[in-house]
């Protein structure tokens, strides 16, 4: 069967494919942080705080009885691109098999061009997830993630920096306890407070719930199910755990979702998606995929964030 690709997604549908590529990142897909779409160049994130503004009553207006402090951070998404040559034969066999009913998956795109884009979008989503938490702008294809930003922020209070260790089932409860103990009182109890943890920390906590006396859950584990745990959302001391593959092993960040931001220009003119069949140009079997997009992260109030296992070189 001959397949010719003539579609170009540079207009109306471009934003949809960029959205699929970026917002399929696990943290974004699950609503783990706040998304700011359509940031054309940069966005100023402001957060207001006040001291004790409630005073004893008087007959007149008493000025200067409270202090309003405005803090701001700049979220400036970086520009990225995908320039990819894919031999049609590489993916065509898989796509053709799916159309003939030989695939175990029933949600593959009907058009080969969509299939190619889905393949590329999955790779972009994985890279975006890792960038959000551990990216470094000094490496091509990456922007500074939260770990990188926090590691050089001199305003992060020393009391909010927890030295990490190798986490396993025997010590994960104690280590998570250190994180919770360091969360500022004004933040603890907030509905959108999360402890974002590396996958190995999350796995260690699940195993700890499988049971051993030191964790206080008894020899048979949580709910007497031992290691046969079927768990949904996990909490520790009332704080929701959010596992992510983007954080390096043995690291974690405690913060409010409303304090962490992902910015992108999904619907602006910085974004472009094209699928170009090179057969009519040079007679080859190659398909070129071109994506251009912007993305970046920032937080508003560093004093409300706790880090674990992330060395701050600025303090």
Residue pairs with C-beta under 8 A, 6 or more apart in sequence:
1 96
3 88
3 92
3 112
4 277
4 279
4 280
5 112
5 113
5 116
5 275
5 276
5 277
5 287
6 277
7 111
7 113
7 275
8 274
8 275
8 276
9 17
9 117
9 273
9 274
9 275
10 272
10 273
10 274
13 273
14 271
14 272
14 273
15 266
15 267
15 271
17 117
17 121
17 273
17 291
18 264
18 266
18 271
18 273
18 291
18 293
19 266
20 117
20 118
20 121
20 125
21 120
21 121
21 124
21 125
21 128
21 291
21 293
22 28
22 124
22 125
22 128
22 264
22 266
22 293
22 295
23 29
23 35
23 125
23 266
24 121
24 122
24 125
25 125
25 126
25 128
25 129
25 132
26 32
26 125
26 129
26 244
26 245
26 246
27 33
27 129
27 132
27 133
27 196
27 242
27 244
27 246
27 262
28 35
28 128
28 129
28 132
28 262
30 242
31 257
32 194
32 196
32 242
32 244
32 257
32 260
33 132
33 257
33 260
33 261
33 262
33 297
34 257
34 258
34 260
34 261
34 262
35 261
35 262
35 264
36 43
36 75
36 261
36 262
36 263
36 264
37 263
37 264
37 265
37 266
37 267
38 265
38 266
38 267
38 268
39 75
39 76
39 77
39 263
39 264
39 265
39 268
39 294
40 265
40 268
40 270
41 76
42 74
42 75
42 76
42 77
43 74
43 75
43 76
43 263
44 72
44 73
44 74
44 75
45 72
45 73
45 74
45 75
45 261
45 298
45 299
45 300
46 70
46 71
46 72
46 300
47 70
47 71
47 72
47 259
47 300
47 301
48 68
48 69
48 70
48 71
49 68
49 69
49 71
49 301
50 66
50 67
50 68
50 69
51 66
51 67
52 66
53 65
53 66
55 62
55 65
55 66
71 300
71 301
72 300
73 298
73 299
73 300
74 298
75 261
75 263
75 296
75 297
75 298
76 263
76 296
77 143
77 263
77 264
77 265
77 294
77 295
77 296
78 137
78 143
78 294
78 295
78 296
79 270
79 292
79 293
79 294
80 141
80 143
80 292
80 293
80 294
80 295
81 290
81 291
81 292
81 293
82 120
82 124
82 289
82 290
82 291
82 292
83 288
83 289
83 290
84 120
84 288
84 289
84 290
85 286
85 287
85 288
86 116
86 119
86 286
86 287
86 288
86 289
87 285
87 286
87 287
88 112
88 285
88 286
88 287
89 285
91 112
91 115
91 116
91 119
92 112
94 103
94 115
95 108
95 109
95 112
95 115
97 103
98 105
98 108
98 115
99 110
108 115
108 118
109 115
109 117
109 118
113 275
116 275
116 287
116 289
117 273
117 275
117 289
120 289
120 291
124 291
124 293
127 141
127 142
128 295
129 244
129 245
129 246
130 142
130 145
130 245
130 246
131 142
131 143
131 145
131 246
131 295
131 297
132 145
132 146
132 244
132 246
132 262
132 297
133 145
133 146
133 147
133 196
133 244
133 246
133 247
133 253
134 145
134 147
134 148
134 246
134 247
134 248
135 142
135 143
135 144
135 145
135 148
136 142
136 144
136 145
136 148
137 143
137 144
137 148
143 295
143 296
143 297
144 296
144 297
145 246
145 297
146 253
146 260
146 297
146 299
147 247
147 248
147 251
147 253
147 307
147 310
149 297
149 298
149 299
150 156
150 253
150 299
150 302
150 305
150 307
150 310
150 312
151 310
151 311
151 312
151 313
151 314
152 312
152 313
152 314
153 302
153 312
153 314
154 312
154 314
154 315
155 302
155 303
156 302
156 303
156 305
156 307
156 312
156 314
156 315
157 303
158 315
159 182
160 182
160 184
160 303
160 305
160 306
160 307
161 306
161 307
161 310
161 312
161 315
162 178
162 179
162 182
162 306
162 307
162 308
162 309
163 309
164 175
164 250
164 251
164 252
164 308
164 309
164 310
165 171
165 175
165 250
165 309
166 250
167 175
167 200
167 201
167 204
167 250
168 204
169 204
169 205
169 207
169 208
169 210
169 212
170 208
170 212
170 214
172 201
172 204
172 205
172 208
173 205
173 208
173 214
173 215
173 216
173 236
175 201
175 308
176 195
176 201
176 205
176 236
176 237
177 236
177 237
178 308
179 195
179 252
179 254
179 306
179 308
180 188
180 195
180 236
180 237
180 239
180 254
182 254
182 306
183 193
183 239
183 254
183 306
184 303
184 304
186 304
187 193
187 256
187 304
188 239
189 238
190 256
192 256
192 257
192 258
193 239
193 240
193 254
193 255
193 256
193 257
194 239
194 240
194 241
194 242
194 254
194 255
194 256
194 257
195 236
195 239
195 240
195 241
195 242
195 252
195 253
195 254
196 242
196 243
196 244
196 247
196 252
196 253
196 254
196 255
197 205
197 241
197 242
197 243
197 244
197 247
197 252
198 243
198 244
198 247
198 248
198 249
198 250
198 251
198 252
199 243
199 244
199 245
199 247
199 249
200 249
200 250
201 243
201 249
201 250
201 252
202 234
202 241
202 243
205 234
205 236
205 241
206 229
206 231
206 234
207 227
208 215
208 217
209 215
209 217
209 221
209 222
209 229
209 231
210 221
210 222
210 225
210 226
210 227
210 229
211 217
211 218
211 219
211 220
211 221
211 222
211 226
211 227
212 219
213 219
218 224
220 226
221 227
221 229
222 229
223 229
233 240
233 241
234 240
234 241
235 241
239 254
247 253
248 309
250 309
251 307
251 308
251 309
251 310
252 307
252 308
252 309
253 305
253 306
253 307
253 308
253 310
254 305
254 306
254 307
254 308
255 299
255 304
255 305
255 306
256 304
259 299
259 300
259 301
259 304
259 305
260 297
260 299
261 297
261 298
261 299
261 300
262 295
262 296
262 297
263 294
263 295
263 296
263 297
263 298
264 293
264 294
264 295
264 296
265 271
265 293
265 294
266 293
268 294
270 292
270 293
270 294
271 292
271 293
271 294
272 290
272 291
272 292
273 290
273 291
273 292
274 288
274 289
274 290
274 291
275 287
275 288
275 289
275 290
276 287
276 288
276 289
276 290
277 287
278 284
278 286
278 287
278 288
279 285
299 305
